[in-house]
Amino acid sequence: MQQPAPITDASVLSGIVEAVRDGDERVLRRLLARLAEQATVADVYALRDALAPHPGPGVGREGARQ
């Protein structure tokens, strides 16, 4: 039986969400680099879902930067 692919450490994903919300570009870059090293497709969807209900600073209702 095949083992499922490991999912990236949840702290990396939650750190990315927090960095986006805080607008901390330096931390975001560092965490995205770590995510790129260990991410699976499931992680990308989990990150999308985590960011969806919370637009970042400067994002309007339509999702476009202002």
TORDRENRO-221985 format. One line per field, with one value per residue: residue number from 1; residue in one letter; chain; x, y, z of N, C-alpha, C in turn. Coordinates in Angstrom, 3 decimals, decimal comma. Example, Ala and Ser with C-alpha at 12.3 -4.5 7.8 and 13.67 -1.06 7.14 Angstrom:
# residues 2
i <- (1	2)
aa <- (A	S)
ch <- (A	A)
n.east <- (13,190	12,850)
n.north <- (-5,690	-2,250)
n.up <- (7,800	7,080)
ca.east <- (12,300	13,670)
ca.north <- (-4,500	-1,060)
ca.up <- (7,800	7,140)
c.east <- (13,200	12,900)
c.north <- (-3,300	0,030)
c.up <- (7,800	7,870)
//
This chain:
# residues 66
i <- (1	2	3	4	5	6	7	8	9	10	11	12	13	14	15	16	17	18	19	20	21	22	23	24	25	26	27	28	29	30	31	32	33	34	35	36	37	38	39	40	41	42	43	44	45	46	47	48	49	50	51	52	53	54	55	56	57	58	59	60	61	62	63	64	65	66)
aa <- (M	Q	Q	P	A	P	I	T	D	A	S	V	L	S	G	I	V	E	A	V	R	D	G	D	E	R	V	L	R	R	L	L	A	R	L	A	E	Q	A	T	V	A	D	V	Y	A	L	R	D	A	L	A	P	H	P	G	P	G	V	G	R	E	G	A	R	Q)
ch <- (A	A	A	A	A	A	A	A	A	A	A	A	A	A	A	A	A	A	A	A	A	A	A	A	A	A	A	A	A	A	A	A	A	A	A	A	A	A	A	A	A	A	A	A	A	A	A	A	A	A	A	A	A	A	A	A	A	A	A	A	A	A	A	A	A	A)
n.east <- (0,846	0,542	2,061	0,538	1,361	3,458	2,219	3,086	4,569	2,251	2,738	4,281	2,465	0,537	2,140	2,678	0,123	-0,256	1,878	1,079	-1,304	-0,212	1,383	4,121	6,714	9,364	9,417	7,430	8,630	10,723	9,286	7,805	9,861	10,645	8,275	8,253	10,272	9,215	6,547	3,348	0,731	-1,626	-0,969	-0,901	-3,596	-4,620	-3,412	-4,544	-7,242	-7,022	-6,336	-8,435	-10,929	-9,981	-9,012	-5,963	-4,089	-5,077	-6,644	-9,486	-13,109	-13,542	-11,212	-9,059	-5,956	-5,618)
n.north <- (-1,184	2,246	5,062	8,114	11,332	13,462	16,244	19,648	21,203	22,529	24,910	26,421	27,051	28,477	30,550	31,834	32,775	34,566	36,377	37,470	38,762	40,598	42,047	41,618	41,470	40,469	38,249	36,771	36,112	34,439	32,314	31,429	30,439	28,267	26,796	26,187	24,319	22,078	21,656	20,211	19,481	19,513	21,288	23,740	24,143	24,201	26,521	28,430	28,216	29,051	31,724	32,844	33,837	36,132	38,988	40,626	43,544	46,589	45,505	45,505	45,017	43,577	42,208	43,346	45,091	48,215)
n.up <- (0,000	-0,828	0,715	1,736	0,344	2,252	4,059	4,054	6,883	9,078	10,389	8,638	6,609	8,103	8,957	6,537	5,877	8,010	7,535	5,090	5,851	7,658	6,014	5,819	4,007	3,907	5,687	4,439	1,961	2,836	4,004	1,799	0,213	1,772	1,650	-1,082	-1,201	0,049	-0,558	-1,419	-3,771	-2,318	-0,281	-1,589	-2,238	0,374	1,342	-0,370	0,411	3,062	2,779	1,332	2,681	3,861	2,789	2,011	3,287	1,781	-0,200	-2,142	-2,249	-4,605	-4,829	-6,066	-5,988	-4,391)
ca.east <- (0,000	1,321	1,894	0,166	2,429	3,414	1,774	4,020	4,324	1,158	3,239	4,735	1,266	-0,069	3,058	2,459	-1,142	-0,024	2,745	0,259	-2,203	0,586	2,121	5,548	7,240	10,601	9,037	6,675	9,588	11,434	8,371	7,483	11,006	10,551	7,135	8,648	11,134	8,540	5,108	2,615	-0,441	-2,591	-0,576	-1,295	-5,033	-4,833	-3,029	-5,592	-8,430	-6,743	-6,274	-9,639	-11,896	-9,329	-8,177	-4,836	-4,211	-5,165	-7,427	-10,890	-14,116	-13,402	-9,958	-7,996	-5,172	-6,007)
ca.north <- (0,000	3,469	6,069	9,421	12,325	14,270	17,631	20,591	21,605	23,505	26,196	27,176	27,593	29,512	31,688	32,550	33,502	35,683	37,351	38,168	39,659	41,660	42,768	41,442	40,898	39,729	36,962	36,058	35,537	33,332	31,186	30,905	29,633	26,993	26,073	25,683	23,163	20,914	21,701	19,285	20,138	19,722	22,488	24,916	24,314	24,593	27,929	29,208	28,226	29,843	33,149	33,276	34,680	37,262	39,739	41,321	44,994	47,278	44,745	45,916	43,945	42,762	41,487	44,063	46,000	49,629)
ca.up <- (0,000	-0,915	1,760	1,182	0,358	3,470	3,900	4,649	8,263	9,162	10,862	7,473	5,966	8,953	8,925	5,276	6,018	8,928	6,872	4,095	6,585	8,280	4,979	6,110	2,767	4,171	6,254	3,409	1,007	3,486	4,158	0,472	-0,208	2,503	1,082	-2,392	-1,017	0,610	-0,815	-2,267	-4,353	-1,230	0,458	-2,368	-2,032	1,771	1,450	-1,054	1,260	4,265	2,433	0,632	3,387	4,499	1,857	2,644	3,372	0,502	-1,181	-2,134	-2,272	-5,802	-4,762	-6,755	-5,149	-4,575)
c.east <- (0,890	1,021	1,461	1,338	2,328	2,971	2,743	3,594	3,283	1,655	3,758	3,532	0,635	0,826	2,899	1,184	-0,940	0,837	1,982	-0,643	-1,458	1,320	3,630	6,206	8,496	10,303	8,295	7,620	10,307	10,543	7,960	8,625	10,975	9,414	7,516	9,516	10,359	7,069	4,608	1,427	-1,478	-2,266	-1,007	-2,790	-5,337	-4,488	-4,071	-6,831	-8,225	-6,749	-7,591	-10,568	-11,306	-8,456	-7,104	-5,038	-4,224	-5,940	-8,879	-11,828	-13,951	-12,089	-8,798	-7,259	-5,588	-4,834)
c.north <- (1,246	4,389	7,376	10,385	13,165	15,692	18,515	20,953	22,723	24,867	27,051	27,822	28,694	30,744	32,508	33,376	34,727	36,770	38,141	39,179	40,837	42,511	42,684	40,705	40,055	38,330	36,126	35,394	34,325	32,099	30,592	30,052	28,274	26,150	25,449	24,434	21,912	20,788	20,540	20,059	20,422	20,981	23,757	25,189	24,744	26,059	28,824	29,323	29,077	31,333	33,686	34,180	35,950	38,006	40,503	42,826	45,611	46,548	45,137	44,731	43,026	41,997	42,182	44,985	47,422	50,532)
c.up <- (0,000	0,261	1,111	1,259	1,628	3,158	4,660	6,055	8,295	9,620	9,707	6,797	6,810	9,016	7,661	5,358	6,901	8,274	5,817	4,787	7,192	7,257	5,177	4,953	3,002	4,703	5,210	2,401	1,586	3,590	2,813	-0,072	0,484	1,945	-0,260	-2,280	-0,622	0,267	-1,655	-2,832	-3,264	-0,434	-0,269	-2,183	-0,600	1,975	0,794	-0,177	2,508	3,978	1,873	1,453	3,978	3,516	2,620	2,687	1,984	-0,557	-1,036	-2,177	-3,466	-5,820	-5,473	-5,793	-5,438	-4,383)
//
